[in-house]
Amino acid sequence: MTLKVADRILETSTTIGAGTLNLAGPASGFRGFSSVHSTGSKVAYIIEDGTYWETGIGTLTAGTPDTLSRDTVVASSNANAAVNWGTGTRNVRQGPAAWLTPQRDELLNFKPFTGTGAGTGNAHTFTYEHGIAPRGYSNGMLIFYYAPGTNTSSTVNVNVHSLGNKRLKIKGADPEIGRIKGGDLIVGMYDDVGGVVDIINPIGRDQPRITSIASSATPTPNCDTDDLYIITAQAAAAAFAAPTGTPVDGQVLKIRIKDNAVARALTFNAIYRAGTDIPLPTTTVVSKTMYLGFLYNAADAKWDFVSLLGNI
């Protein structure tokens, strides 16, 4: 939940202990938390009595009296733990606290998401430059860093401030081996639905998605997973079925086919459409490689045949 912010919020409290505070109302000339925020609002707070202090994130509950829970203590005079308040009156105000202020460098440029990448090519670690550790992964959180090495596995993890490993994905898929190079800039965004960090900047080269089979009587490419569909040794007549998956307008599908030294008849589902200038082939050429190129036409729901190269 996004933290709520407002100006001139200052109340007092005489609550004893390290738990939820009862708020005694606004100081003269200031506003109370509940005059601006509603029950359940998450706010940054600062508590101080002239000797001890505490900053953190709390939850407001409007009532009689209003209360403020101390959910996450970020820093305090008690070794960054909750202060066990004694008798007396203390001020409770809404931030800004230093840890909540957007970070700038010495040239006053904002650098809120940059940090240091370390680890190995398959196991990255990330530490925010401002040094303030987040308390967990939040949907949409961003990280900017340079990859520590080239990945030698399609399973690549990143661990942000020791919060636990999360898989790195590119367009929702695991990166191909060697896709991420040491020194590559990684701009990652956390997705709490998949529990992964998506790399949202261009990185490396998109590798074609390839399916290869030896032979099939009904070859069936999957347009969700196949950019190139390869048949290496077709041993029977081939009746190409409609590709599975959900194509998008303009999507390209390529088919490479070679027989097993015997010419094989080729037929195609009606979703494959050819013009009179480039007809669909009706047979393989013995022991030769043939390439067929199709372009999806969403308006007509057809895979239009746009290229043919044979006798290779």
Number of C-alpha atoms within 10 A of each C-alpha: 8 8 12 13 15 13 12 15 21 23 22 21 19 16 19 16 13 14 15 16 22 20 25 19 18 21 16 8 8 14 18 21 28 19 10 13 17 14 15 13 20 21 25 23 23 22 22 19 15 8 7 14 20 22 29 24 20 23 21 23 20 18 11 9 12 17 21 25 18 21 15 15 18 19 19 18 14 12 9 14 16 22 22 12 19 12 9 10 15 20 19 28 25 23 23 15 14 11 17 12 10 11 16 12 10 6 6 8 9 12 15 17 18 19 19 15 24 18 14 18 19 21 21 24 22 21 22 20 16 16 10 13 15 14 11 11 18 15 15 13 13 18 22 22 23 19 26 22 20 17 22 17 15 18 15 22 20 25 19 21 17 14 14 12 18 21 22 27 21 18 13 12 11 16 24 19 15 16 20 24 18 15 13 17 18 20 19 23 21 21 16 13 7 11 15 21 28 24 22 14 13 13 16 13 10 12 10 10 12 14 15 15 13 14 20 16 14 17 19 14 24 18 21 13 14 21 19 21 24 21 20 16 18 24 18 17 19 20 16 19 17 19 19 13 12 8 20 14 14 13 14 18 22 19 20 17 23 27 25 17 14 15 18 19 16 17 17 17 13 12 16 20 19 18 10 6 7 11 13 19 16 13 14 24 20 14 17 15 18 19 18 19 17 21 21 22 16 13 7 10 14 19 26 20 20 17 15 16 11 15 12 10
